[in-house]
Amino acid sequence: MLNVENIDLYYGAAHTLRKVSLEARPGQVTCVLGRNGVGKTSLLRAIVGQRPIAGGTVTFNGQDITRLPTPDRAALGIGFVPQGREVFPLLTVKENLETGFARLPRKERNVPDEIFQLFPVLRSMMGRRGGDLSGGQQQQLAIGRALVTRPSLLVLDEPTEGIQPSIIKDIGRAIAYLRDKGDMAIILVEQYFEFAKELADSFILMERGEVAVRGDRSGLDGDDVRRLMAI
C-alpha cells in the first residue's frame, strides 16, 4: 500500500534522513523505533507531506505522491495523528471531530459509531472543549479525529507519550482492533518498547537518520535492537 524508497530529507544544511525505505501493508502495524532525534518524526512528516524530500519516492496504492500536498494525501486516505496531539483547545470535542469532514464527500460527513466504541469517553464529552480534556483524553480525540477521515493508512507519532497506563492500554486495544480488521495499514512511531513489541508486525529501527535494523516481530528480540534503543 505505502512504499517509501530511499528518501533523503534536509532541515537547512542538516541531512536528517538518509536513504530511508519503509513499507506499510493493510492488516499490519509497521513500527518506527529509535531514540530521540534520529529522524522518526521527520520520516512521518515526509510521508504525510509536511516536509519536502530531496530524493527518493513515496508511493501510495500505486500512485506517486512524492510531490503531492498534504491535503491531497489526506483525501487519498492518509490519516495522521501528530506528536503532541494538536487538538483545537477552544473547540468542543464534537467540533474537533468534525474538522475531519473537510476532505470528505457531503454524504460521508458523520462521525462513525466505531470511534465511540473504541473510545467511549468521547461520546460523554462531546460538548466539552478540547483544552479541558486530560492528556490521555486528548490523545483519544486526536486518534478519533483521524479516523473520521476514513483512512486506509493511519500514521501515529508516539501516541503513548505522557499518557497514563490505563489509557495506553485502551489505545493499544484500538490499534490492534483497527489492524485486525484487515483493511487499514498502520505506521506507529514509538519509544515505549514493550508497547511497540506487542503491536508490531514489522519494524525499522533508526539511528542518525538511517535505518540501522529492520525485520519482522521476531527481530525485536535481537540484541542490536535493545542496544540501540537503550543508548
N, C-alpha and C positions, 0 to 999 in steps of 0.2 A: 504493500500500500504506500508507505513512505520510504523513499530511498535518498539518503544524504551521501553524496560521494565526493570525497577528497576536498572538503571545503576549507578555505582559508578566510580568516576574518581579522581585521585590524581595528584597534582603537587608537587613532592617531598613528604614531610610529610603533606602537606595541603590537606585535604579532600574536594575537590572542588565541586563535585556532589554527592548527597546522595539519592539513590533510586529514581532517576528521571524517569518518564514514560511519553511518548508522542505518539500520533497517528497523521498521516497525510494522507488524502484521496484525490483521484482525484476530481477536481472541487471544492476544498475548500482551504482556506487560514487558516493555523494554526499559531497564533501569540504567540511568546515567549516574555513575558514582565518582567520588573523588573528594578531596579536601577543599576548603575554601580557596577561591582564586585560581582554580585550574581550568576554568572555561566552561563549566556546566551551564550556567545561565546564558552565557554568550551563545552557546550552541542552540538552546531553545529559542532565543531571540532571532537567530538566523532561520530557524525552521518556521517560525510564525511570521517572519517578515519584518521584524522590528529593527534588525540590523542588516545592512547590505553586506554581502560577502565579496571577497576579492577574487576568489577562484573556486572551482568545483560546481556541482549542480545539486538542486533539491527537486525531486520528482515525487508527485503525489497522484496516485491512481493513474500512472502512466503519463501524466501531464507535467511538463517542465514548469515549475513555479518559481524558479530561481529569482526572477526579477518582478514577481507579482507583488503588489502592495498587500499589506496586512488585511484590510477589509475584504479583498477578493479571495484571500486564502481562507478567511473565516466563512465566506459564502460557499466555498467548496467543501467545507466540513471539518475545518481545523479549529478546535476549541482550546483555549489557553487559560490556565489558572496560574497567575503570576506569583512570584515570591512576594510575601508581604500582603497578599490578598487583594489589595486595591479596591475594596468596596467603596461605594459612594456614601460617605458618612451622614450626609443630610437627607438622603433619600431613604424611604422606607424599604423594608425587606421586599415587599411586593414590587416597588418601583425599581429596585436593584435587579430583581429577576427579569423584569420587563425590558431592561436595557438590552437583553439578549435578543429581543424581537427585531432589531434593526435590519438584519440581513435575511429575515425570514419572509416568505410569501404571506400575505394577509391571512390566508386560511389556516396557517400554522402558528399564528401568534397567540399561543396559550402556554401556560406552564404545565408540563406533563405531570400527572399524578405520581409517576415514578420518582420524581425528585423528593416529594414529601414522604414517600415510602422509605427512601434512603435516609432522609434527614427530617424526621417528624417535627423537630423543634421549629423548623422554618414555618410550618403551617400555623403554629400558635403565635408566631411573632410577625405576621405579615404587615401589621401596622406600625411596628417599631422601626426607628431609624437605624441604619446600618452601623453608625458610630456608637450606638448604645449597646451593641452586642459584645459578648466576650470574644476573645481571640479565636477560640475554637468554633463558636457560632459563626463568626465572620468567615472562617475557612470553609465551613459547610455552605454558607451563602455563595462564596466565590465559586465553589465547585458546581453548585446548583445553577448559578448564572451561566456557566459554560455549557451545562447540559441542556439548558433551554434552547440553545442554538442547534440541537440535534447533531452533534459532531460525530463523524466517523473516525476521527483521530482526536484523542484528548491528551493534552500536554500539561503536566503538572510540575511546578517548580517548588520543591521542598514543602509539601502540604502538611508535614508534621512539625514544622518549625514553630517553637513556642506554644505548642498545644498540649493540653492536659491529657494524661494517658487514656482516660475513658473515651475521649473524642478521637484520639489516634486510632483506637480500635474500631470506632464507627467508620472512620474514613477508610481504614484498611478493608473492612467488610464491603463498603460501597465500591471500592476499586475492584475487588475480587468479583463482585456481582457483575459489574459492567464488563469485565474481561470475559467472564464465563458465558455471557450472552452470545459471544462469538462474532458480533458484527462491528466491534469497535477495537481499534488499536490504541494502546496507551503507552505514552512515554513518561517516565517518572524520574525526576531528579531527586535524589535523596541522600542525606548524610547519616540518617538513622539506619545503621547497617542491618539490624535484625528485621526491621520493617521492610526494607528492600528485599532481603533474602526470602522472606515469607511470600512475597508477591511476584518476584521476578521470574519470567520465563527465559529471558536472555539479558545480557548486560554489557556495557562498556565501562571501563574504569579509566578516568582521565588523569593525566599528570602533565603539568606545564603546557597545556593547550593541545596535547596529543592523546591518542588512545594508547594506553600502556598495556591494558589487558582487555580481552573480550571473550565471551563464551556464553554457555547456557547456565541454567540454575546451578548445576553441579559444580561449575567452576568457581562459585562464590565461596567454596570451602578451601580454595587454594591459598597457600602461604603468601603468594605475591599480592593477592587482593587484601588480605588482612594487614600486611606490612604497609602497603601504600595508603590504606585508609587510616592507619594508626600514626603515620609520621606527622 
